[in-house]
Amino acid sequence: MALRTLASKKALSLALGGARPLAAAASARGVTTVALPDLSYDFGALEPAISGEIMRLHHQKHHATYVANYNKALEQLDAAVAKGDASAVVQLQGAIKFNGGGHVNHSIFWKNLKPISEGGGEPPHGKLGWAIDEDFGSFEALVKKMNAEGAALQGSGWVWLALDKEAKKLSVETTANQDPLVTKGASLVPLLGIDVWEHAYYLQYKNVRPDYLNNIWKVMNWKYAGEVYDTTLA
């Protein structure tokens, strides 16, 4: 059992890039699984930038599916390790990366959003605000760059405002599908992530992804991003 538990915990750690598990819950078998995190706001609280219907489906259906499939893959990994089935262990890595990445990315995404009535959309201040000016020239230039990168991303994926904790520099990064930011570099910390999968916007914005990207800034939680920035460089 100790070996099986270790393997499952290691799989979660790899998906998280070594970070602490998000909404983790230990099953009776000793396999470390994850749970769908609650939102700190109502589904309709981000309207009109993001509709309540999209938020409900995105959280309750899409994110919940990543959680369920990730936990299933962990259970299968646990069994494969117990049997010494190396082929099955290797085969499960794709499901662990995709679904674990989907859980990691969405858990960050919900924290990146905040209702306008609670300060959503207010531009960054303090150390993060200064760093944005230094690394991008201005806040407006950062928004323009992230919008352009997000609109140009082929297929599905994410656009990120990343902090390189070793170089202490900000950058804009993109990842395909549900790949978490850590796949672009172990020193990269996600401050903001924007989901550009169609399920994040299509019901409201149809195929006009740039409109979605322009409007999501109205509910961006820069306070959270600033806290992550300060904590990482403390």
VOGU-3710 file (C-alpha; in Angstrom, 3 decimals, decimal comma):
1> malrtlaskk> 0,000/0,000/0,000  2,854/2,388/0,778  4,162/2,044/-2,783  0,730/2,617/-4,291  0,117/5,708/-2,156  3,523/7,118/-3,038  2,916/6,639/-6,762  -0,454/8,392/-6,634  0,918/11,287/-4,615  3,817/11,610/-7,039
11> alslalggar> 1,433/11,731/-10,000  -0,469/14,592/-8,377  2,748/16,414/-7,586  3,930/16,136/-11,186  0,642/17,498/-12,493  0,837/20,385/-10,061  4,461/21,064/-10,813  5,432/20,227/-7,256  2,888/22,617/-5,741  0,551/21,733/-2,884
21> plaaaasarg> -2,490/19,709/-4,026  -5,570/21,795/-4,824  -8,681/20,715/-2,926  -7,124/17,333/-2,228  -8,950/14,559/-0,420  -7,539/11,200/0,634  -9,656/8,194/-0,292  -10,142/5,199/1,947  -7,622/3,239/-0,112  -4,899/5,775/0,612
31> vttvalpdls> -4,831/7,215/-2,929  -4,578/10,997/-2,871  -7,450/12,294/-4,995  -8,757/15,803/-5,685  -12,134/17,478/-5,280  -13,967/20,130/-7,286  -13,301/23,457/-5,520  -16,171/25,755/-4,620  -16,421/29,157/-6,266  -16,217/32,232/-4,042
41> ydfgalepai> -18,969/33,934/-6,069  -22,281/33,006/-7,703  -22,333/31,715/-11,268  -24,026/34,903/-12,482  -21,793/37,291/-10,535  -19,444/37,880/-13,467  -22,155/39,030/-15,879  -22,174/40,635/-18,367  -18,512/39,764/-19,017  -19,152/36,020/-18,569
51> sgeimrlhhq> -22,677/34,644/-18,446  -23,983/32,639/-15,542  -24,845/29,750/-17,870  -21,263/29,516/-19,095  -19,899/29,653/-15,548  -22,277/26,927/-14,363  -21,458/24,580/-17,245  -17,752/25,381/-17,105  -17,489/24,645/-13,393  -20,117/21,957/-12,841
61> khhatyvany> -19,590/19,999/-16,066  -16,167/20,641/-17,577  -14,044/21,084/-14,448  -15,985/18,350/-12,670  -15,214/15,968/-15,534  -11,480/16,686/-15,284  -11,641/15,954/-11,555  -13,527/12,687/-12,030  -11,257/11,465/-14,825  -8,091/12,457/-12,973
71> nkaleqldaa> -9,187/10,583/-9,860  -10,094/7,564/-11,990  -6,642/7,633/-13,588  -5,023/7,794/-10,148  -6,988/4,754/-9,014  -5,915/2,898/-12,150  -2,316/3,959/-11,583  -2,491/2,679/-8,023  -3,685/-0,707/-9,268  -1,089/-0,829/-12,055
81> vakgdasavv> 1,759/-0,102/-9,641  0,471/-2,775/-7,253  0,546/-5,306/-10,095  3,922/-4,136/-11,379  2,298/-3,430/-14,757  4,781/-0,972/-16,284  2,920/-0,754/-19,601  -0,278/0,353/-17,870  1,646/2,897/-15,785  3,107/4,452/-18,933
91> qlqgaikfng> -0,236/4,371/-20,750  -1,927/6,311/-17,940  0,460/9,268/-18,093  -1,505/11,007/-20,855  -4,767/10,876/-18,906  -3,040/12,061/-15,743  -1,424/15,016/-17,532  -4,573/16,070/-19,401  -7,101/15,713/-16,612  -4,731/16,701/-13,821
101> gghvnhsifw> -3,717/19,729/-15,855  -7,367/20,592/-16,426  -7,952/20,537/-12,675  -4,852/22,595/-11,901  -5,572/25,201/-14,583  -9,230/25,660/-13,731  -8,538/25,883/-10,000  -6,295/28,865/-10,785  -8,752/30,312/-13,315  -11,621/30,608/-10,817
111> knlkpisegg> -9,349/32,569/-8,460  -8,314/34,844/-11,311  -11,901/36,085/-11,631  -13,842/38,424/-9,374  -17,168/40,285/-9,657  -16,910/43,963/-10,561  -18,819/44,822/-7,370  -15,993/43,237/-5,362  -13,124/44,884/-7,177  -12,893/42,754/-10,295
121> gepphgklgw> -11,205/44,541/-13,155  -9,341/47,028/-10,983  -5,808/47,354/-12,411  -2,840/45,976/-10,474  -1,046/48,117/-7,923  2,009/47,731/-5,748  4,974/45,579/-6,731  3,146/43,685/-9,475  1,991/46,922/-11,085  5,548/48,233/-11,107
131> aidedfgsfe> 6,870/44,951/-12,530  4,318/45,062/-15,356  5,418/48,569/-16,290  9,064/47,509/-16,216  8,694/44,276/-18,196  5,962/45,279/-20,681  6,081/49,072/-20,768  2,555/49,545/-19,443  -0,509/47,687/-18,208  -2,234/48,393/-21,523
141> alvkkmnaeg> 0,681/46,835/-23,416  0,404/43,667/-21,302  -3,328/43,347/-21,980  -2,747/43,869/-25,705  -0,038/41,198/-25,764  -2,090/38,626/-23,835  -5,119/39,273/-26,039  -3,023/38,842/-29,180  -1,384/35,638/-27,915  -4,732/34,229/-26,808
151> aalqgsgwvw> -6,471/35,059/-30,084  -3,633/33,541/-32,125  -3,502/30,272/-30,177  -4,576/27,506/-32,536  -7,118/25,040/-31,242  -7,567/24,947/-27,472  -5,314/26,073/-24,664  -4,395/28,813/-22,213  -2,626/32,166/-22,178  -0,722/33,026/-19,004
161> laldkeakkl> 0,904/35,902/-17,205  3,884/34,081/-15,733  6,495/34,977/-13,166  9,911/33,402/-13,551  10,807/33,080/-9,887  14,506/32,593/-10,649  14,944/35,459/-13,131  12,293/37,536/-11,279  10,815/38,594/-14,607  7,288/38,513/-16,014
171> svettanqdp> 6,402/36,919/-19,334  3,368/35,965/-21,399  3,183/32,247/-22,157  0,735/29,939/-23,904  0,078/26,250/-23,322  -1,831/23,821/-25,495  -4,869/21,827/-24,428  -4,787/21,421/-20,624  -1,024/21,571/-20,206  -0,247/23,469/-16,990
181> lvtkgaslvp> 2,269/26,303/-17,066  4,924/24,175/-15,347  5,318/22,259/-18,631  6,940/25,401/-20,089  9,486/25,621/-17,282  9,813/24,561/-13,660  10,554/28,124/-12,513  7,395/29,624/-14,039  4,629/30,559/-11,603  1,130/31,330/-12,967
191> llgidvweha> -0,202/34,719/-11,875  -3,117/34,841/-14,313  -4,451/32,251/-16,714  -7,125/32,783/-19,360  -8,930/29,726/-20,687  -9,323/29,968/-24,463  -11,064/26,646/-24,940  -14,379/27,228/-26,706  -16,290/25,909/-23,695  -15,130/29,030/-21,826
201> yylqyknvrp> -16,891/31,468/-24,152  -18,741/29,965/-27,132  -22,298/30,073/-25,735  -21,945/33,831/-25,301  -19,350/34,994/-27,812  -19,774/32,317/-30,520  -16,585/32,124/-32,570  -15,402/35,651/-31,750  -12,659/34,821/-29,254  -11,191/38,387/-29,301
211> dylnniwkvm> -14,432/39,789/-27,832  -14,216/37,308/-24,968  -10,590/38,230/-24,368  -11,386/41,941/-24,353  -14,221/41,551/-21,848  -12,652/39,128/-19,381  -10,354/41,900/-18,117  -13,440/43,559/-16,616  -13,626/40,774/-14,030  -9,933/40,015/-13,568
221> nwkyagevyd> -8,819/39,574/-9,963  -5,542/41,483/-9,863  -5,489/41,404/-6,084  -5,038/37,628/-6,210  -2,315/37,917/-8,850  -0,515/40,496/-6,749  -0,638/38,271/-3,680  0,858/35,353/-5,609  3,572/37,646/-6,978  4,457/38,998/-3,531
231> ttla> 4,432/35,569/-1,892  6,606/34,008/-4,574  9,284/36,680/-4,314  9,140/37,085/-0,533
//
